């Protein structure tokens, strides 16, 4: 069954970010486990010594050092050339990738609505801390390359632009209705192609893909241009997917249709089959975690009815993505 999402996709920044959520996010920042050299000044300081505005140490001059960094007062006292070292500013990027394929538009609450609200919350965290934030939404075959993307932004003043982008995607989906989802790995390759930036990437999806998650996770973890970035994936499932027993209409002889492929299957739903499904889902999620770990991607799982602030302040913070 395809769930009508037209009335539930957010239509304002307030719906995306939620009342009072911004204040609870102000103390957070994106965390990278890797020390990275930045291309642009940021607020965060790395352990790498370089040329910036924060003094760090002295050392003797060696050929090739910038003569402008010679400390002539120290030279006069020590009778040898001394240069100043500075703490280099780290430029951290945050890439948010949202799956908007057909299956993400199902569930009560909608998985896509949750994913968009989470992306807005994380974009807010990154922007107010002067990180570069880019957002990509994939899963609609009619989009060029299957993707709609927002070029990286920086600064608190860009929060409105990030919200406007997500709202425009939501409006596009409302207007066009259901459609083919395309191939996730090809979309991920489009998102990541030619990106030499280092930082943190998060993919939000239910991973209900016919091709399996391996190819897409490969691109996310180590594939096209990430250059050692920290990579995360968050699997979002609706309450009825986690426990079909909560759907009172799901029993007896049924004809179920896959919203991704439109294939139908005749099934008999019994307590035994529901228990078999639960075990299969846990096995599938564990397989995803192992596939992610093999590719350097940390994978978490959450419910579409989970409060966004609890996922940000709890799951993702404990997982090391935020600090």
C-alpha positions, 0 to 999 in steps of 0.5 A, a space after each residue: 500500500 502506498 501511503 498518501 504523504 501530501 498532507 504530511 510533508 512539512 510546509 514551513 521551517 517551523 514544521 521542519 525544525 520544531 518548536 524549541 528544538 533549535 535551543 537544545 541543539 545550540 551546544 552541539 557540534 559535529 565531531 570528526 575522528 580524523 585530524 583534517 587540514 582545512 581549505 577555509 577558516 573554521 571555528 574548530 582547531 585541529 592538531 595540525 600546525 600551520 598558518 592561522 591566527 592562533 599562536 602555538 609554539 616556536 621552532 628553529 627556521 629551516 630552508 623553505 619556511 615563510 620568512 614572514 613568520 620569523 620572530 625577530 625578537 627571539 632571533 636577537 635574544 638567541 642569535 639564531 633564526 626562530 619561526 612562529 608556529 600557529 594552530 591551523 584551523 580545521 575546515 569540517 564539512 557535513 554532508 547529509 544524504 536523505 533517501 526519498 524513495 517510495 518506501 520512505 514515503 510510507 509509515 505512520 509517521 512517515 519515514 520521509 518526514 522524520 528524515 527531513 526533520 532530522 536533516 534540518 536539525 543536523 544542518 542547523 547544528 553544522 551551520 551555527 558552528 561554521 561547518 560547511 553543510 551540504 544536503 542531497 535528497 535522492 530516490 526520484 528517477 525523474 530528478 537529474 541523476 536521481 538527485 536534488 542537491 544543495 551546494 555547501 553552505 556555511 553560517 547561521 544565516 544559511 539556516 533559512 536556505 537549508 530549510 527552503 531547499 528541503 521544503 522545495 523538495 517536499 513541495 516537489 514530491 507533493 506535486 508529482 506524487 509517487 514515482 519510480 525510485 531509481 537505483 540508490 547506488 547510482 544516486 550515491 555515486 552522483 552525490 559523491 562524485 568528484 568531492 574531495 572534501 573531508 568531514 562527516 557524512 550521514 545517509 538516512 534511509 530505510 534501506 529497502 532496496 532491491 539491489 541491496 545496500 552494499 554498493 551504496 555503502 561502498 560509495 559512502 564509506 570509501 568510494 568516490 572522493 570522500 578521502 577518509 571522511 567519517 561516514 554514518 548511516 541511520 536506518 529509519 523504520 516505521 513502528 509497523 515495520 518493527 512490529 507488524 502486530 501494531 497494524 491491526 489490519 495485518 492478519 489473515 490472507 492478504 495481497 501485499 504490494 511492494 511500493 518500490 517494485 510494484 510486485 505483489 505477493 499473496 501471504 497469510 499473516 499469522 502470529 508465527 509468520 510475524 515472529 519469523 518476520 521479526 527475526 528476519 528483520 533483526 538478521 537483516 539489520 545486523 547484516 547491514 551493520 556488518 556491511 557498513 563496518 566492513 566499509 567504514 560506515 557506522 550504522 544505527 537504527 531508529 523509529 520514524 516516531 522517535 522524537 528528533 531531539 532524542 535521536 540527535 542528542 542520544 543516538 547520534 551523540 552517543 555514536 560519536 557523530 556529535 559532541 
